[in-house]
Amino acid sequence: MVQTTTDPGTISVPMSSILDALEGVLTEDERTALFDQLIGLRPAGVAPGDLITAELFNQMLSDINDLTIRIANLEGAAGGPILEALDPPTTVAVNGLLVVTGRNFNPARNLNTVRIGDVEITQFRADSSPTQLLFPVPDLFTGLPGSFPVRVVTGGRTSNALSITVQEPDQTQQGHFAFGPAQPPAGTITVGQLLAITWNVQAVTMFADNAVLSLQVGSPQGATAAAWLATAVIQPTSPMPILAGQSKQVTVTVKVPTGATSAQLSLRVASQDGNVINVSDPVTIPIGQPVDVSDGRIDFAFDVAALAAGGGMVKGKVTIDGVEGDGIWVKKGQNGKLKFHALDKRVTGANADFTIAAEILAPANGLTVTTGPNPATSSAPGIAPGGDLPFDLPLSAPGGSTTGAVARLKVTCNQTKVSGDLTAYKGFKLIPLKIVD
């Protein structure tokens, strides 16, 4: 037992107690070597009843830690794991990514075990390596925040320890909500009709959420947005519980108001904390005509890429007719391009033939598709189920364009083969654009 004296810089620790405390941590030879070194720090040997100062005790702790590292390195030379660094180095939140760096890890990542205190992790990200193990910190701790030793166990051998403070999870939502193609009603749309539009919503987010759902009405003709919203009902009701990675169907029913000739309906999904907001592609409702539907067998992915130094486009939020969506800012007087993939979502079947088209919907406000998609079609033997057609789509905004002007880019992929199990169908993507300086 440690006893204090009237001297605040001195504590009384019987040598036998320290020996007992180190039993099982160090071998007898290692303990003897350590105390020979510690005794050598004093002008005279430690006799029974002597007091050990706080300075000496801290030195002993430092030497024990140093000895642990030396032992780990000796074991590492014989094949045992060595823990060298943590990233972040001192503090990590539950669900946050922790990177454990070291040597002599098993190349088969799931044959390693990382211990954070009493919590064991055996599943690691695919980008782990024999020198790095990456994983989200599991929500298995109590009494947070708390400090825990981190060790790596490989082949029955345990590394040295580094300390990490684990905090409660950061509940700031990250990621996005992804939408499948809308499923509107078939047939001609009429005034007074009760429409039902269904979207598949996937939470590509860090955490479970209570998503806030709402209908957005853009470009209403013949009737106001308020008239459309007055009859709107959303199922499931908002807020909608949804787990990270989970998909749910959301259906909006709305009655076509008197006098309406057209409108664009979009589903807005927001995280409970408001940090993640995404809006579906608009569904154009033309009164007296059928709804133009994007076929779910075709999907699109895209990103921006620079044509020259400085680029010409960046991703950003764009608001058109009061409806905000994820779009592209096109820099005035510069060129840029979108790198697209037309994705075949089929699982089985014959190879498809894809033809690509793109246009800026009126009013274009000076935005142009300068050379059209490249390539414009798939080549033999076509696109296999699950495959994709990559293509570039250059865009430009002339120097005389109006800053802040907006437009929509429509990219269409037509499947043209009619044979076997294939019939003609099309998928399309609407992307809002905005001219910026």
Secondary structure, 3 states (H helix, E strand, C coil): CCEECCCCCEEECCHHHHHHHHECCECHHHHHHHHHHHHCCCCCCCCCCCCEEHHHHHHHHHHHHHHHHHHHHHHHHCCCCEEEEEECCCEEECCCEEEEEEECCCCCHHHEEEEECCEEECCCCCCCECCEEEEECCCCCCCCCEEEEEEEEECCEECCCEEEEEECCCCCCCEEEEECCCECCCCEECCCCEEEEEEEEEEEECCCEEEEEEEEEEEEECCCHHHHHCCCEEECCCCEEECCCCEEEEEEEEECCCCCCEEEEEEEEECCCCCCEEECCCEEEEECCECCCCCCCEEEEEEEECCCCCCCEEEEEEEECCEEEEEEEEECCCEEEEEEEEEECCCCCCCECEEEEEEEECCCCCCEECCCCECCECCCCCECCCCEEEEEEEEECCCCCCCCCEEEEEEEEEECCCECCECCEEEEEEEEEEEEC
